[in-house]
């Protein structure tokens, strides 16, 4: 058993790029679901339009990297408006159906053969992260402590990524302590009561949808920057469901709940996968093959989350009152 490899890959997962990407996506979902009570199942669409906005701007339009960032942010805001105007009047379950359909429409547009000249079809777009790594202040080499090391490119992305995560958490903390944030939480509890007090519930929901989408879209940026490519099938419904799982795991309506949830999620995911692979390779599980490790890993992680929801449905740091949505 190669315990050193299991340990190092698990630690890498706790602070790695997947945690950054899904942590940002989950922070956005937490604004929607945890604080406002919106069942937006289209978070992957915000990540997709941001990643493609950057990729198309740089590779097709040959514009600078920072222009691509602003195009991606603008695309996320526009998507929130287009998605929110017809859907935010719907009750929670209908909103979930419409937003998941909208996310699939976005994915299929990016995958379409008709727009292959712009979005690249099923192959996506690549080669747009050069300017980002050109800003890297770390000299070429490997950095870390003992076996926990990263190359200069990964370290640069993680540095910027975790700074953005902390800034997003700080922004959420300040906003949710403000009168604006208290109105959002009141809408989650009973939007009819908020409407009776003279508040424009639709406007507050739209602002929440835009803010959560913009925060989540940074996950799309970092996914594309790390991999150097974006493909439409990456931004499927499972990405949104992973983000919801992370929010519920860490605790809805908790500032650092999505971040801790993302760390725990990927630690469990990587640890169980590597442990099963080592056990199979060393003959401790003779009835399994290496091909079966992936599906069994999903099953075991899913079973663990089911048990967590049975024992503690509010998540690790959550409160049961925070997940009681007014679904009218």
VENJOFEN-V851440 format. One record per pair of residues at least 24 apart in sequence whose ideal C-beta (glycine too) atoms are under 10 Angstrom apart, sorted by the first residue. I is the first residue (numbers start at 1). J is the second residue. D is the distance in Angstrom with one decimal. If there is no record, write none. Layout:
i->(I:I)
j->(J:J)
d->(D:D)
//
This chain:
i->(1:1:1:1:1:1:2:2:2:2:2:3:3:3:4:4:5:5:5:5:6:6:6:6:6:6:6:7:7:7:7:8:8:8:8:8:8:9:9:9:9:9:9:10:10:10:10:10:10:10:10:10:10:11:11:11:11:11:11:11:11:12:12:12:12:12:12:12:12:12:12:13:13:13:13:13:13:13:13:13:13:13:14:14:14:14:14:14:14:14:15:15:15:15:15:15:15:15:16:16:16:16:16:16:16:16:16:16:17:17:17:17:17:17:17:17:17:17:17:18:18:18:18:18:18:18:18:18:18:18:19:19:19:19:19:19:19:19:19:19:19:19:19:19:20:20:20:20:20:20:20:20:20:20:20:20:20:20:21:21:21:21:21:21:21:21:21:21:21:21:21:21:21:21:21:21:21:22:22:22:22:22:22:22:22:22:22:22:22:22:22:22:22:22:23:23:23:23:23:23:23:23:23:23:23:23:23:23:23:23:23:23:23:23:23:24:24:24:24:24:24:24:24:24:24:24:24:24:24:24:24:24:25:25:25:25:25:25:25:25:25:25:25:25:25:25:25:25:25:25:26:26:26:26:26:26:26:26:26:26:26:26:26:26:26:26:26:26:27:27:27:27:27:27:27:27:27:27:27:27:27:27:27:27:27:27:27:27:28:28:28:28:28:28:28:28:28:28:28:28:28:28:28:28:28:29:29:29:29:29:29:29:29:29:29:29:29:29:29:30:30:30:30:30:30:30:30:30:30:30:30:30:30:30:30:30:30:30:30:30:30:30:31:31:31:31:31:31:31:31:31:31:31:31:31:31:31:31:31:31:31:31:32:32:32:32:32:32:32:32:32:32:32:32:32:32:33:33:33:33:33:33:33:33:33:33:33:33:33:33:34:34:34:34:34:34:34:34:34:34:34:34:34:34:34:34:34:34:34:34:34:35:35:35:35:35:35:35:35:35:35:35:35:35:35:35:35:36:36:36:36:36:36:36:36:36:36:36:36:36:36:36:36:36:37:37:37:37:37:37:37:37:37:37:37:37:37:37:37:37:37:37:37:37:38:38:38:38:38:38:38:38:38:38:38:38:38:38:38:39:39:39:39:39:39:39:39:39:39:39:39:39:39:40:40:40:40:40:40:40:40:40:40:40:40:40:40:40:40:40:40:40:41:41:41:41:41:41:41:41:41:41:41:41:41:41:41:42:42:42:42:42:42:42:42:42:42:42:42:42:42:42:42:42:42:42:42:43:43:43:43:43:43:43:43:43:43:43:43:43:43:43:43:43:43:44:44:44:44:44:44:44:44:44:44:44:44:44:44:44:44:44:44:45:45:45:45:45:45:45:45:45:45:45:45:45:45:45:45:45:45:45:45:46:46:46:46:46:46:46:46:46:46:46:46:46:46:46:46:46:46:46:46:46:46:47:47:47:47:47:47:47:47:47:47:47:47:47:47:47:47:47:47:47:48:48:48:48:48:48:48:48:48:48:48:48:48:48:48:48:48:48:48:48:48:49:49:49:49:49:49:49:49:49:49:49:49:49:49:49:50:50:50:50:50:50:50:50:50:50:50:50:50:50:50:50:50:51:51:51:51:51:51:51:51:51:51:51:51:51:51:51:51:51:51:51:51:52:52:52:52:52:52:52:52:52:52:52:52:52:52:53:53:53:53:53:53:53:54:54:54:54:54:54:54:54:54:54:55:55:55:55:55:55:55:55:55:55:55:55:55:55:56:56:56:56:56:56:56:57:58:58:58:58:58:58:58:58:59:59:59:59:59:59:60:60:60:60:60:60:61:64:65:65:65:65:65:65:65:65:66:66:68:68:68:68:68:69:69:69:72:72:72:72:72:72:73:73:73:73:73:74:75:75:75:76:76:76:76:76:76:76:76:76:76:77:77:77:77:77:77:78:78:79:79:79:79:79:79:79:80:80:80:80:80:80:80:80:80:80:81:81:81:81:83:83:83:83:84:84:84:84:84:84:84:84:85:85:85:87:87:88:88:88:88:88:88:88:88:89:89:89:91:91:91:91:92:92:92:92:93:94:95:95:95:96:99:99:100:100:100:103:103:103:103:103:104:104:104:106:106:107:107:107:107:107:107:107:107:108:109:110:110:110:110:110:111:111:111:111:112:119:119:119:120:120:120:120:121:121:122:122:122:123:123:123:124:124:124:124:124:124:124:124:124:125:125:125:125:125:125:126:126:126:126:126:126:127:127:128:128:128:128:128:129:129:129:129:129:129:129:129:129:130:132:132:132:132:132:132:132:132:132:133:133:133:135:136:153:153:153:154:156:157:157:157:158:158:160:160:160:161:161:161:161:161:161:162:164:164:164:164:164:165:165:165:165:165:165:165:165:166:166:167:167:168:168:168:168:168:168:168:169:169:169:169:169:169:170:171:171:171:172:172:172:172:172:172:172:172:173:173:174:175:175:175:176:176:177:180:180:180:180:181:183:183:184:184:184:185:185:186:187:188:188:188:188:188:188:188:188:189:189:189:189:189:190:190:191:191:192:192:193:194:215:216:216:219:219:242:242:245:245:245:245:245:246:247:247:247:248:248:248:248:248:248:248:248:248:249:249:249:249:249:249:249:249:249:250:250:250:250:251:251:251:251:251:251:251:251:251:252:252:252:252:252:252:252:252:252:253:253:253:253:253:253:253:253:254:254:254:254:254:254:254:255:256:257:257:257:257:257:257:260:260:260:261:261:261:261:264:264:265:265:268:268:268:268:268:269:269:269:269:270:271:271:272:272:272:272:272:272:272:273:273:273:273:275:276)
j->(275:278:279:281:282:284:274:277:278:281:282:274:275:278:146:147:147:274:277:278:270:271:273:274:275:277:278:147:148:271:274:144:146:147:148:149:274:147:267:270:271:273:274:266:267:268:269:270:271:272:273:274:275:144:145:146:147:148:267:270:271:144:147:148:149:150:154:158:266:267:270:262:263:265:266:267:268:269:270:271:273:274:148:262:263:264:266:267:270:271:148:150:158:161:162:263:266:267:150:154:157:158:161:226:263:266:267:270:150:154:157:158:161:222:223:225:226:227:266:219:222:223:226:242:262:263:265:266:269:270:158:161:162:165:246:259:260:261:262:263:264:265:266:267:157:158:160:161:162:164:165:218:219:222:223:226:259:262:47:161:165:216:218:219:220:221:222:223:224:225:226:227:239:242:243:262:266:47:216:219:222:223:239:242:243:245:246:258:259:261:262:263:265:266:161:162:164:165:168:169:218:219:222:243:246:250:256:258:259:260:261:262:263:265:266:161:164:165:168:215:216:217:218:219:220:221:222:223:243:258:259:262:212:215:216:217:218:219:220:222:223:239:240:242:243:244:246:247:258:262:215:216:219:242:243:244:245:246:247:248:249:250:257:258:259:261:262:265:164:165:168:169:171:172:212:215:216:218:219:243:246:247:255:256:257:258:259:262:76:168:172:208:209:211:212:213:214:215:216:217:218:219:243:247:258:212:213:215:216:240:242:243:244:245:246:247:248:252:258:168:169:172:176:212:215:216:243:244:246:247:248:250:251:252:253:254:255:256:257:258:259:261:168:171:172:175:176:181:184:207:208:209:210:211:212:213:214:215:216:247:253:258:95:99:184:205:208:209:211:212:213:215:216:243:244:247:92:96:188:208:212:243:244:247:248:252:253:322:323:325:172:176:184:185:188:212:247:248:250:251:252:253:254:255:257:258:315:318:322:323:325:172:175:176:181:182:184:185:187:188:208:211:212:252:253:254:322:181:183:184:185:186:187:188:191:204:205:207:208:209:211:212:253:325:92:95:184:185:186:187:188:189:190:191:205:208:252:253:322:323:324:325:326:327:84:87:88:92:95:96:99:184:187:188:205:208:209:212:325:90:91:92:93:94:95:96:97:98:99:100:244:325:327:80:83:84:87:88:95:96:98:99:100:102:103:208:209:212:213:216:240:244:95:96:97:98:99:100:101:102:103:104:237:240:241:243:244:79:80:83:87:95:96:98:99:100:101:102:103:104:105:106:209:213:216:237:240:99:100:103:212:213:215:216:217:219:220:235:237:239:240:241:242:243:244:100:103:104:106:107:216:219:220:234:235:236:237:238:239:240:241:242:243:76:79:80:83:99:100:102:103:104:105:106:107:110:213:216:217:220:235:239:240:72:75:76:77:79:80:83:103:106:209:210:212:213:214:215:216:217:218:219:220:235:240:72:76:103:213:216:217:218:219:220:221:222:223:224:230:234:235:239:240:243:72:75:76:79:103:106:107:109:110:119:217:220:223:224:230:231:232:234:235:236:239:73:74:75:76:77:78:79:80:106:109:110:213:217:220:235:74:75:76:79:213:214:216:217:218:219:220:221:222:223:224:230:235:75:110:124:125:128:217:219:220:221:222:223:224:225:227:229:230:231:232:234:235:106:109:110:118:119:120:124:125:220:224:230:231:232:235:78:79:217:220:221:224:230:125:128:129:132:217:220:221:224:225:230:119:120:124:125:126:127:128:129:220:221:224:228:229:230:110:118:119:120:125:128:230:128:125:127:128:129:130:131:132:224:118:120:125:126:127:128:117:118:119:120:125:128:118:131:128:129:130:131:132:134:135:225:131:132:128:131:132:221:224:132:218:221:214:217:218:220:221:224:213:214:217:218:221:214:213:217:220:210:212:213:214:215:216:217:218:220:221:209:210:211:213:214:217:210:213:103:106:209:210:213:214:217:206:207:208:209:210:211:212:213:214:217:206:209:210:213:206:209:210:213:202:205:206:207:208:209:210:213:202:206:209:205:209:201:202:203:204:205:206:208:209:201:202:205:191:326:327:328:325:326:327:328:327:327:205:209:327:327:209:240:237:240:241:235:236:237:239:240:235:236:237:232:235:231:232:233:234:235:236:237:239:232:232:230:231:232:233:235:231:232:233:235:232:230:231:232:229:230:231:232:231:232:231:232:233:229:231:232:224:227:229:230:231:232:233:234:235:224:228:229:230:231:232:224:227:228:229:230:231:228:229:224:225:228:229:230:153:157:221:224:225:226:227:228:229:228:156:157:160:221:222:224:225:226:228:157:225:228:160:160:225:226:228:226:225:222:225:226:222:226:221:222:225:218:219:221:222:225:226:259:215:218:219:221:222:215:218:219:222:256:258:259:262:256:259:215:218:214:215:216:218:255:258:259:215:255:256:257:258:259:255:211:215:255:211:212:215:253:254:255:256:258:255:256:255:207:208:211:253:255:255:204:207:208:211:208:207:208:208:211:253:253:322:326:326:252:253:321:322:323:324:325:326:321:322:324:325:326:326:328:326:328:326:328:326:326:258:240:243:243:262:266:269:301:302:305:308:309:315:315:318:323:305:308:309:313:314:315:316:318:323:304:305:308:309:312:315:316:317:318:315:316:317:318:312:314:315:316:317:318:319:322:323:314:315:317:318:319:320:322:323:325:314:315:317:318:319:321:322:323:314:315:316:317:318:319:322:317:317:314:315:316:317:318:322:315:316:317:315:316:317:318:308:316:301:305:297:300:301:304:305:297:298:300:301:297:297:301:296:297:298:299:300:301:304:297:298:300:301:300:300)
d->(8.7:5.2:7.7:8.8:6.0:8.3:8.7:9.6:6.0:8.7:9.0:9.9:9.5:8.2:9.7:6.1:8.7:6.9:9.6:7.8:8.7:6.8:9.7:4.7:6.1:9.0:6.4:7.4:8.8:9.0:9.3:9.5:8.7:4.6:6.0:8.5:9.7:9.9:9.9:5.5:8.0:8.9:5.6:8.9:5.6:9.1:9.7:5.5:4.6:9.7:9.9:7.1:9.1:9.6:9.8:9.9:8.4:5.3:8.4:9.4:9.9:9.6:9.8:7.1:9.2:7.9:9.2:9.9:9.2:9.8:7.7:9.9:8.1:9.1:4.2:5.4:8.9:7.1:3.9:7.6:9.7:9.3:9.9:9.2:4.9:8.4:6.8:5.1:8.7:9.7:8.8:9.1:6.7:9.5:7.5:7.5:9.3:9.8:8.8:8.1:9.7:7.3:9.4:9.2:9.5:7.0:9.9:8.6:9.9:7.2:6.2:6.7:6.7:6.5:7.9:8.8:4.5:8.7:9.8:9.9:9.7:8.9:8.9:9.5:7.9:10.0:8.9:5.2:8.5:8.6:9.2:8.7:9.0:8.6:9.3:8.0:10.0:9.7:4.7:5.4:9.5:8.1:5.2:8.7:7.9:6.7:9.0:3.6:6.5:7.8:6.1:8.9:7.6:5.5:9.1:8.5:9.4:8.1:8.0:7.9:9.9:9.9:8.7:4.4:8.0:8.9:5.2:4.9:9.6:9.8:7.7:9.9:9.0:9.8:9.7:8.5:9.9:9.8:9.8:6.6:10.0:9.3:8.0:5.8:6.1:9.2:5.8:8.4:9.8:8.8:4.8:9.7:7.1:7.3:8.6:8.9:9.5:5.4:8.5:9.1:9.8:7.6:9.7:9.1:7.4:9.4:9.7:5.8:4.9:9.0:8.0:3.9:7.7:9.4:9.3:8.0:6.8:6.2:6.4:6.3:6.1:8.2:4.7:3.9:8.7:8.6:7.0:9.6:9.1:8.3:9.2:8.7:9.6:8.5:4.7:8.8:8.6:4.1:8.2:9.9:9.2:7.0:7.8:7.8:4.2:9.5:7.9:9.4:8.3:8.5:9.6:8.0:8.5:8.3:4.6:7.9:8.6:4.1:5.0:9.5:9.0:7.5:8.2:3.5:7.8:6.3:5.8:8.9:9.9:7.4:5.1:6.9:9.1:6.5:7.9:5.2:7.1:8.9:8.7:9.0:9.4:8.6:8.7:9.4:9.1:4.7:7.4:9.0:9.5:8.4:9.6:10.0:9.5:7.9:4.0:6.2:7.6:4.3:2.8:7.6:8.5:7.7:7.6:9.5:8.5:6.7:10.0:9.3:6.8:7.7:9.9:4.7:5.9:9.8:7.9:5.1:9.6:9.0:7.2:10.0:9.9:7.4:9.8:7.6:9.0:9.6:8.9:9.6:9.0:5.1:9.9:8.4:9.1:6.5:6.9:7.7:8.4:10.0:6.6:5.0:9.8:9.1:9.5:9.7:6.6:8.5:8.6:9.6:8.1:9.8:5.9:8.6:9.7:5.6:3.6:8.8:9.5:6.6:8.5:9.9:9.5:9.5:9.8:9.4:9.8:9.2:6.3:6.5:8.8:4.3:8.2:9.8:8.7:9.9:9.8:9.3:9.6:10.0:8.8:9.9:8.5:9.4:7.0:6.3:8.8:6.3:8.7:9.9:8.6:8.0:9.5:9.4:9.7:9.2:8.1:9.6:6.1:9.2:9.6:8.2:3.7:3.9:7.4:9.7:7.4:8.3:9.7:8.4:6.4:8.0:9.9:8.1:8.8:6.0:6.8:9.9:4.9:5.8:8.9:6.5:7.1:9.7:8.7:8.3:5.5:10.0:8.6:9.6:9.4:4.7:7.8:9.8:5.8:5.6:9.4:7.6:6.4:9.2:4.2:8.1:9.5:8.0:9.6:9.5:7.0:9.9:8.5:8.7:10.0:6.5:3.5:7.8:9.7:7.9:9.0:9.3:9.7:9.7:9.8:9.3:8.9:4.4:6.2:8.0:9.2:9.3:7.7:7.7:6.6:9.1:8.7:9.5:8.9:8.5:6.4:6.5:6.5:7.9:8.9:9.6:9.2:4.7:7.1:9.1:5.3:4.0:9.1:9.9:7.6:9.4:9.1:7.6:8.1:9.3:8.0:9.0:8.7:9.7:7.0:7.6:9.5:4.9:8.9:9.5:9.2:9.3:6.6:7.2:8.1:9.4:8.3:9.6:8.4:4.8:7.9:8.8:4.9:3.9:8.9:9.0:7.0:10.0:7.3:5.5:8.0:9.7:7.9:8.4:9.7:6.3:9.2:9.7:9.0:8.3:3.7:6.0:8.2:5.1:3.7:8.6:9.3:7.8:9.7:8.7:10.0:9.0:6.7:8.4:9.8:7.6:7.8:7.6:10.0:5.2:9.2:8.6:9.8:9.5:9.8:7.3:4.5:9.4:9.6:5.4:8.1:9.1:5.3:9.2:8.3:7.5:8.8:9.3:8.5:8.7:4.5:6.5:6.7:8.2:4.1:4.6:9.0:9.2:8.0:9.0:6.2:9.7:7.6:8.0:9.3:6.3:3.9:8.5:8.3:4.3:7.4:9.8:8.4:9.5:9.4:9.4:7.1:9.6:8.4:9.6:8.7:5.0:9.6:6.2:7.4:9.0:8.6:9.1:9.5:9.8:8.1:4.1:7.7:8.8:4.8:4.6:9.5:8.4:7.0:9.3:9.5:9.7:8.6:9.6:9.2:6.1:5.9:8.5:5.1:3.2:8.3:9.4:6.8:9.2:9.4:8.9:5.8:6.7:8.9:9.1:10.0:9.2:9.6:9.0:7.8:5.7:6.4:9.4:6.4:9.9:8.8:6.1:9.5:9.8:7.6:9.8:7.1:8.1:3.8:9.4:8.7:9.6:9.3:4.1:5.8:9.7:8.0:5.3:9.8:6.6:9.9:8.7:8.9:7.0:7.4:9.0:9.6:6.5:5.3:9.2:9.0:8.6:8.3:3.5:7.1:8.0:3.8:5.5:9.6:9.1:8.2:9.4:9.9:9.7:9.5:8.9:8.6:9.3:8.2:8.8:3.8:6.4:9.0:6.0:4.1:8.8:9.5:9.2:4.2:9.4:9.9:8.4:7.4:9.0:9.6:5.9:8.9:6.1:8.9:8.2:7.0:8.1:8.3:5.8:9.9:8.3:8.8:9.8:10.0:8.5:8.5:9.0:9.7:9.7:9.0:6.1:8.7:9.3:9.8:8.1:6.1:6.1:8.1:8.1:8.4:8.1:7.5:3.8:7.6:8.5:4.7:9.1:9.8:10.0:6.1:9.7:7.8:5.1:9.7:6.1:6.8:8.7:6.4:8.5:9.3:7.9:8.5:8.0:3.8:8.4:8.4:7.4:9.7:9.9:9.9:8.5:5.3:7.6:5.9:5.1:8.1:6.1:8.7:8.9:7.6:9.5:9.7:6.8:7.7:8.3:8.1:3.6:6.1:8.6:8.6:9.6:8.1:9.8:6.9:8.7:9.7:9.0:9.7:9.4:9.4:6.9:9.7:6.3:8.9:7.2:6.3:9.0:9.8:6.2:6.7:8.7:9.0:9.8:9.9:7.9:9.8:8.0:9.8:5.0:5.2:9.2:7.8:3.9:9.1:8.3:9.9:9.9:5.7:9.7:7.3:6.4:9.0:9.7:9.8:9.5:7.4:9.5:9.3:6.6:10.0:8.7:7.4:9.3:9.4:4.8:4.3:8.5:8.2:4.4:7.6:9.4:7.3:8.5:7.2:9.6:9.9:7.1:9.9:8.2:8.6:7.1:4.8:9.4:9.1:4.6:7.5:8.9:9.1:7.7:9.9:9.5:8.8:8.7:5.8:9.5:9.6:4.6:6.1:9.2:6.9:9.5:6.8:9.0:10.0:9.2:5.9:5.8:6.0:8.0:3.9:8.0:6.6:9.8:9.5:10.0:9.4:9.9:9.3:8.7:6.2:7.4:9.6:7.7:8.4:6.8:9.0:6.8:9.9:8.2:7.2:8.6:7.8:10.0:5.0:7.3:9.1:5.7:6.5:8.7:10.0:7.6:8.3:8.3:8.6:4.0:9.2:7.8:8.6:4.1:7.0:9.9:8.8:8.8:9.9:7.3:9.0:8.4:8.1:8.6:9.4:8.1:7.0:6.7:7.0:8.7:6.9:9.3:9.1:9.7:5.7:4.9:3.6:6.3:8.5:7.9:9.9:8.4:9.8:6.7:5.7:8.4:10.0:8.9:8.3:5.6:3.6:7.7:8.9:6.7:7.7:7.0:8.4:7.6:8.3:8.4:9.2:9.0:9.8:7.0:4.8:8.1:8.4:5.0:8.7:8.7:8.1:7.9:8.2:9.2:9.8:9.5:5.3:9.8:9.7:8.2:8.2:9.2:8.9:9.5:9.7:8.7:9.9:7.7:9.6:6.7:6.1:5.5:9.4:9.2:9.7:8.0:8.5:8.5:9.3:9.2:5.2:8.7:8.5:9.3:9.1:5.6:9.5:8.7:7.7:9.7:8.6:9.7:9.5:9.7:9.1:6.2:8.9:9.6:8.6:9.7:9.6:9.6:5.2:9.4:7.3:9.6:9.1:9.0:9.8:5.3:6.0:9.8:8.4:6.5:8.4:8.5:7.7:9.7:8.7:9.5:7.8:9.9:9.7:5.5:9.4:9.1:4.8:8.9:9.8:9.9:9.7:7.7:8.0:7.4:9.7:7.7:7.8:9.4:9.9:9.6:9.7:9.7:5.7:9.5:9.8:7.3:8.6:9.9:8.0:9.6:8.1:10.0:8.2:9.5:8.4:6.4:6.7:8.5:9.8:7.5:8.7:6.1:5.2:8.7:6.0:7.6:7.9:7.3:9.1:9.8:9.9:9.4:7.5:8.2:9.9:9.6:9.4:9.2:9.1:6.3:10.0:9.9:9.6:7.7:9.0:9.7:8.0:8.4:7.2:8.1:8.3:5.3:9.6:7.8:7.7:9.6:6.8:6.9:9.2:9.9:5.6:6.6:9.5:9.2:5.7:6.0:6.1:7.5:9.2:6.3:3.7:5.7:3.7:2.9:7.4:7.5:9.0:7.3:6.5:9.5:5.4:8.4:10.0:4.9:5.2:9.5:9.5:9.7:9.8:7.0:7.4:8.9:4.0:8.0:9.6:7.8:8.9:4.9:6.0:8.2:7.7:9.6:7.6:10.0:6.5:7.7:5.3:6.5:9.4:9.4:7.0:6.9:7.1:7.4:8.7:9.7:10.0:7.4:8.1:8.8:9.3:8.7:5.7:6.7:8.9:7.0:8.6:9.7:5.8:9.1:9.6:9.8:8.5:5.1:9.3:9.8:5.5:6.1:8.5:4.4:9.2:9.3:8.8:9.8:8.0)
//
